[in-house]
Amino acid sequence: MESGAWAYLPLPANGSSLPRKSSGRKRRIHDSDAFSACGNGMLHLVSLRSRCRMNHSSIRAYLTPRLGIMLPLGFASGLPLALTGGTLQAWLTEAGLDLTTIGLFAYVGLPYTLKFLWAPVMDRIVPPWLGRRRGWMIVTQSGLALALAVMALIGPGEGAQMFAALALAVAFLSASQDIVFDAYRTDVLKPEERGLGAATWVMGYRIAMIASGSLALILASRMGWSVAYLCMAGVMALGVMTILMSPEPEDAQVAPKSMAEAVWGPLTEFLSRPMAVALLGLIVLYKLGDAFAGALTTSFLLRGMQFSSEDIGVVRAFGMGATILGAFIGGGMMPRLGLFRSLFVFGILQALSNLSFMWLAWAGKSYAVMAFAVGVENLTGGMGTAAFVALVMSLCDHRYTATQFALLSSVEALGRVFLGWPAAKLVGLAGWGPFFFVTFLAALPGLWLLWFLRKPVMQHAEFNSHRGEVEASC
């Protein structure tokens, strides 16, 4: 590399810089010029270097501490969810609380929906230990272990209000943990590792759901609810050791200088990008067809096809394994396919998988067709999830990762929140077969928008694949 002075070209999504040869002084170039300042030569150079690295990335990624740490962190992220949801509901039922009170406990899950409101705090404030990301990880995970232990010791019999407050505290700490985990995962993983990193995270998350769901129920039936929750608190406490061993992000960014910047900076930075509104539309629409079908899948199998709860329980376990397998297949293919092609291919497969439920609706009660439909839907859903998480990571500016990831995931959730009522109305009007065909059609606008945005998506992926300094002639 030649010596000399350099001007720095800010990246559009991660806040790092590309060097540029200058004539003796540094010149600032605005973010909006990032894709055009050096012409096609810059993109071509980054692309060539990215492709060279990707040839061996699938094997190397499995050997990096960055990827390995995703499994226990994904487990820690998934463990509290059922403990404030289905498992908690079972404890309240066995404790003899009335249905109205049990129903009110559903509101303890609100922090998961509203977590973007306090995400800027976690971007702005840096704890005095372990840095901006790992410091908050220690705080939230230690707090979760303590709150779960107190829940176990008090129990719902000592007062529903106090117990509800503790459950709300667990949900708040869990949502906060998700904020900082998402930010850490985005900051620490290299772009070529993001697909496999998402797959490893999904596996840890799914294992945790089994532990806090099925395993916790088994422990409660044999040893009591307090022991079950104490065991979960102990497992959560062990996760603190994982955080202490986690690597620090290589290109950690400086925190926002003020709370105003932490709140408004992520919004103004994202909305200043070309096609920003269209990218938000892509976030909403990409998995819309998948979510539309999933809104009533269980009801379809139970009420529409007359399968038993045991049948569905067995198939769900099979489906969970298919989701993990699909995430790993998708994550393994992404370094070769690239982000755009992965999103497009996996999105097509996701859409087609909905037609397998239409086949089941027309075939009638068939265990083989049900297993095929659930397996294909979960397999392709896992592939799509790996690519989608990588997309969200690529859109985050590393200065504001916590806030932007929380906002983008909340935008994605909008598509799922409002689908239940339209899905039920459509089934009532047209029946199950036409309903699943409509869910296939609902996936097509997201694929069209992805094709329309293929250049911005590829440009974000290309620039994010650069980790360090790249020499370019302009």
Secondary structure as UniProt FT lines:
FT   STRAND          6..10
FT   TURN            12..14
FT   STRAND          17..21
FT   HELIX           31..33
FT   TURN            34..38
FT   HELIX           39..54
FT   TURN            55..56
FT   HELIX           57..62
FT   HELIX           65..68
FT   HELIX           70..83
FT   TURN            84..85
FT   HELIX           86..94
FT   TURN            95..96
FT   HELIX           99..104
FT   HELIX           105..109
FT   HELIX           110..114
FT   HELIX           115..117
FT   HELIX           119..124
FT   HELIX           131..154
FT   HELIX           156..158
FT   HELIX           160..188
FT   HELIX           191..193
FT   HELIX           194..210
FT   HELIX           211..215
FT   HELIX           216..223
FT   HELIX           225..245
FT   TURN            250..251
FT   HELIX           259..271
FT   TURN            274..275
FT   HELIX           276..285
FT   TURN            286..287
FT   HELIX           288..294
FT   HELIX           297..299
FT   HELIX           300..304
FT   HELIX           309..337
FT   HELIX           339..363
FT   HELIX           367..394
FT   TURN            398..399
FT   HELIX           401..417
FT   HELIX           420..430
FT   HELIX           432..452
FT   HELIX           454..464
//
